[in-house]
Amino acid sequence: MTYVVTEACIKCKYTDCVEVCPVDCFYEGENMLVINPSECIDCGVCEPECPAEAILPDTESGLEQWLELNTKYSAEWPNITQKKEPPEDADEHKGEDGKFEQFFTPEPGTGD
C-alpha cells in the first residue's frame, strides 16, 4: 500500500502534508503535489493533515489513475520538503469538481 494525491489537490496545493512527512516523498507540480509511491512508507501521517482531503490510500477503489499520475510526476517534478503558502485562491477551489480536466498542468513547481 501507498498513499496517493488525488484531484482534490489541484489548485489548492496546501503543503501541510509536506511538513509532517518523515521521508520527504512529496514532489511539487505547478498546481498540485504528488507522492512518490516507492518512497512512501505508508505511515499515513499526511492524510489527516490535508485540508482538501486529497490524500488517500491506494487501496481505495478507483485510484489507479492517481497512482499512475503520482508515479509519473514524482519522477519529473522537484522534491518539496518544506511547507509553503497555498495559492491565494486555494480556498475557492477546495471541494470543486472536474479540476483535473480544467486545471491540471504537467509543469513542475519550484521545489524547496
PEURDA-V331269 format. One record per pair of residues at least 6 apart in sequence whose C-alpha atoms are under 7 Angstrom apart, sorted by the first residue. I is the first residue (numbers start at 1). J is the second residue. Records with the same first field share a line. If there is no record, write none. Layout:
BEGIN
I = J ; J
END
This chain:
BEGIN
1 = 42 ; 57 ; 58 ; 59
2 = 37 ; 40 ; 42 ; 57 ; 58
3 = 37 ; 42 ; 55 ; 56 ; 57 ; 58
4 = 34 ; 35 ; 55 ; 56 ; 57 ; 58 ; 66 ; 67 ; 70
5 = 33 ; 34 ; 35 ; 54 ; 55 ; 56 ; 66 ; 70
6 = 54 ; 55 ; 66
7 = 54 ; 99 ; 100
8 = 52 ; 53 ; 54 ; 95
9 = 32 ; 33 ; 52 ; 54
10 = 31 ; 32 ; 99 ; 104
11 = 31 ; 32 ; 90 ; 93
12 = 86 ; 87 ; 90 ; 91 ; 93 ; 94
13 = 31 ; 32 ; 33 ; 86 ; 87
14 = 86
15 = 83 ; 84 ; 86
16 = 49 ; 50 ; 83
17 = 46 ; 49 ; 50
18 = 24 ; 26 ; 80 ; 81 ; 82 ; 83
19 = 81 ; 82 ; 83
20 = 45 ; 46
21 = 45 ; 46
23 = 40
24 = 81
25 = 35 ; 36 ; 39 ; 40
26 = 33 ; 34 ; 35 ; 36 ; 79 ; 80
27 = 33 ; 34 ; 35 ; 74 ; 77 ; 78 ; 79 ; 80
28 = 34 ; 77 ; 78 ; 79 ; 80 ; 108 ; 109 ; 111
29 = 77 ; 106 ; 107 ; 108 ; 109
30 = 105 ; 107 ; 108 ; 109
34 = 70 ; 73 ; 74
35 = 70 ; 74
36 = 70 ; 71 ; 74
37 = 71
47 = 55 ; 56
52 = 94 ; 95
58 = 67
77 = 108 ; 109
78 = 108 ; 109 ; 110 ; 111
79 = 111
80 = 111 ; 112
81 = 112
82 = 112
END
